[in-house]
């Protein structure tokens, strides 16, 4: 799948190719950055409402993997709260290992304080496809 054809002979002189470029460790974000200022609350789990006009009703979809807001900017030293609105326990951790929350039970919250400026992608350890970004500046 890497679009190369290898040709060799035992005892040949074909040099080993250079290692491929490593994939990026961060993703490109194209969402709106929420200004969390001094004390943001990041909600684990989201609810989306849909109006079904033809049926005359409103439906709600609970997304256990959603994060609101997925991209938040805070000042250094701000207290960041993660509130778990899902039905399972969650642990949030920076991908670079610089900070982590304790395990957050359903309906509970945990806080972290990040003092070093930078951009931190974080994941849910139990559901690693649920992630966000914290910008400290």
C-alpha positions in Angstrom: 0.0 0.0 0.0 3.0 2.3 0.1 3.3 2.3 -3.7 6.9 0.9 -3.9 8.3 -2.1 -5.7 11.3 -3.8 -4.1 13.9 -5.6 -6.2 16.9 -7.3 -4.6 19.4 -10.0 -5.0 21.2 -11.9 -2.2 24.5 -10.2 -1.6 23.3 -7.3 -3.7 24.2 -3.6 -3.2 20.8 -1.9 -3.2 20.9 0.5 -0.2 18.1 0.5 2.4 15.6 3.4 1.7 15.2 6.2 4.2 12.5 5.7 6.9 9.1 7.2 6.0 8.1 10.5 7.5 6.2 10.0 10.8 2.5 10.8 10.8 1.4 14.0 12.6 0.7 13.6 16.3 -1.8 16.4 16.3 -4.8 16.9 14.1 -5.9 20.1 12.3 -8.8 21.6 14.1 -11.5 23.5 12.1 -14.0 24.2 14.9 -14.6 27.5 16.6 -12.4 28.0 19.7 -14.5 28.8 22.8 -13.0 31.4 25.1 -12.9 29.7 28.5 -11.3 32.7 30.2 -10.6 31.8 33.9 -12.9 28.8 34.7 -14.3 26.9 31.8 -16.5 23.8 32.2 -16.1 21.2 29.5 -19.0 18.8 29.2 -18.4 15.2 28.5 -21.4 13.9 26.6 -23.7 16.0 24.5 -27.4 16.1 23.5 -28.6 17.1 20.1 -32.2 17.9 19.4 -34.0 17.4 16.1 -37.4 18.8 15.1 -39.3 16.3 13.0 -41.8 18.6 11.4 -43.7 16.0 9.5 -44.3 14.0 12.6 -44.9 17.0 14.9 -42.4 16.0 17.5 -38.9 16.7 18.8 -36.3 13.9 19.2 -33.1 14.1 21.4 -30.0 12.1 20.6 -27.6 11.6 23.5 -24.0 11.3 22.2 -21.9 9.6 24.9 -18.7 10.4 22.9 -19.4 14.1 22.3 -17.5 16.9 24.1 -18.8 20.5 24.4 -16.8 22.5 23.7 -14.2 20.5 21.9 -11.7 23.4 21.6 -11.3 25.8 24.5 -8.8 28.6 25.1 -7.8 29.5 28.7 -5.3 31.6 30.6 -2.4 29.9 32.3 -3.3 28.8 35.8 -7.1 28.6 35.0 -9.1 26.0 36.7 -10.6 23.7 33.9 -13.5 21.6 35.0 -14.6 18.4 33.1 -18.2 17.5 33.9 -19.3 14.0 33.0 -22.9 13.9 31.8 -22.6 10.3 30.4 -23.6 7.0 31.9 -20.0 5.7 32.2 -16.9 6.8 34.2 -14.3 8.8 32.3 -10.7 9.8 32.7 -9.4 12.7 30.7 -5.6 13.0 29.9 -3.4 15.2 27.8 -1.8 13.2 24.9 1.6 14.4 26.0 1.1 13.0 29.5 1.5 16.4 31.2 -1.8 16.3 33.0 -4.8 14.0 33.8 -8.0 14.0 35.8 -9.0 11.4 38.3 -11.7 9.0 37.2 -14.9 11.0 36.8 -18.0 9.1 37.8 -21.3 9.7 35.9 -22.8 13.0 37.1 -19.6 14.1 38.7 -16.8 16.6 37.8 -13.0 16.8 38.0 -10.7 19.8 37.6 -7.2 20.4 36.3 -5.0 23.4 36.4 -2.6 23.9 33.5 0.0 26.6 34.1 2.4 26.1 31.1 1.3 27.9 27.9 0.8 25.6 25.0 -1.7 23.6 23.0 -2.8 20.3 24.6 -4.9 17.7 22.8 -6.6 15.5 25.3 -8.4 12.1 25.1 -10.8 10.1 27.2 -8.8 7.0 28.3 -11.8 4.8 28.3 -13.0 6.0 24.9 -10.0 7.3 23.0 -12.1 8.4 20.0 -13.5 11.1 22.3 -11.0 13.9 22.3 -10.6 17.7 22.5 -8.1 20.5 22.6 -7.1 22.9 25.4 -5.2 26.0 24.3 -3.4 27.8 27.2 -2.2 31.3 26.4 
